[in-house]
C-alpha cells in the first residue's frame, strides 16, 4: 500500500513540474513579444524551468526507473492540460475582441 501511495505522489509531482514548465514557457513566449530584452526572457526562463525540472526529476526518481517513467507520464499529461487551457484562453480573447469590434 505504501508503494502505491508513493507512485501517486510521484505522478502528482510530475504533473506539478509539467504545469510549472509549460505554463512558464507560455508566459515566456507571451512576454517576449512585448519585451525590450526578449533574449534575456528566453534564456532566463529556460535556465530556471530546466533547472527546477531536472532537480525535481532527480529528487523524485531516487535512482528508480519506474518512478522516472511515472513522473514523466505526469509531466506529459500536464503538457496537454496546459495546451488545452491556453488554447481556450486565446479562443476566448479572440471571441471577446470580435464582440467588442462588432459593438463599436
C-alpha positions in Angstrom: 0.0 0.0 0.0 2.9 2.3 0.8 4.4 1.9 -2.7 1.0 2.7 -4.4 0.8 6.0 -2.4 4.3 6.9 -3.3 3.6 6.3 -7.0 0.6 8.5 -6.8 2.8 11.2 -5.2 5.4 10.8 -7.9 2.8 11.1 -10.6 1.4 14.3 -8.9 5.0 15.7 -8.7 5.3 15.1 -12.5 2.1 16.9 -13.0 3.2 19.9 -10.9 6.6 20.1 -12.6 4.9 19.8 -16.0 2.4 22.6 -15.2 5.3 24.8 -14.0 7.4 24.1 -17.0 4.8 24.5 -19.8 2.9 27.4 -18.1 6.3 29.1 -17.7 7.0 28.5 -21.3 3.7 30.0 -22.4 4.2 33.1 -20.2 7.7 33.5 -21.6 6.5 33.5 -25.1 3.8 36.0 -24.3 6.3 38.3 -22.5 8.9 38.1 -25.2 6.6 39.7 -27.7 6.4 43.0 -25.8 9.7 43.0 -24.0 12.7 45.2 -24.8 15.0 42.3 -24.0 13.4 39.1 -25.3 16.7 37.2 -25.3 17.0 37.7 -21.6 13.5 36.4 -21.0 14.1 33.3 -23.1 17.4 32.5 -21.6 16.4 33.2 -18.0 13.2 31.3 -18.3 14.9 28.3 -19.9 17.6 28.1 -17.2 15.0 28.4 -14.4 12.5 26.0 -15.9 15.1 23.4 -16.8 16.9 23.7 -13.5 13.8 23.2 -11.4 12.5 20.4 -13.6 15.8 18.4 -13.7 16.3 18.8 -10.0 12.7 17.7 -9.4 13.1 14.6 -11.6 16.4 13.8 -9.9 14.9 14.2 -6.4 11.6 12.4 -7.1 13.1 9.5 -9.1 15.6 8.5 -6.4 17.5 6.2 -8.9 14.4 4.2 -9.7 13.5 3.9 -13.4 9.8 3.1 -12.7 9.5 6.4 -10.7 11.1 8.3 -13.6 8.5 6.8 -16.0 5.6 7.6 -13.7 6.9 11.2 -13.2 7.4 11.6 -17.0 3.8 10.4 -17.6 2.6 13.2 -15.2 4.8 15.7 -17.0 3.5 14.8 -20.4 -0.1 14.8 -19.3 0.5 18.3 -17.8 1.6 19.4 -21.3 -1.7 18.5 -22.7 -3.6 20.2 -19.8 -1.7 23.4 -20.4 -2.1 23.2 -24.1 -5.9 22.8 -23.7 -6.1 25.7 -21.2 -4.0 28.1 -23.2 -6.0 27.4 -26.4 -9.3 28.1 -24.6 -7.9 31.3 -23.1 -6.7 32.5 -26.5 -10.0 31.5 -28.1 -12.0 33.5 -25.5 -9.8 36.5 -26.1 -10.4 36.3 -29.9 -14.2 36.0 -29.3 -14.2 39.0 -26.9 -12.2 41.1 -29.4 -14.7 40.2 -32.2 -17.6 41.1 -30.0 -16.0 44.4 -29.0 -15.3 45.2 -32.6 -18.8 44.5 -33.7 -20.4 46.6 -30.9 -18.3 49.7 -31.7 
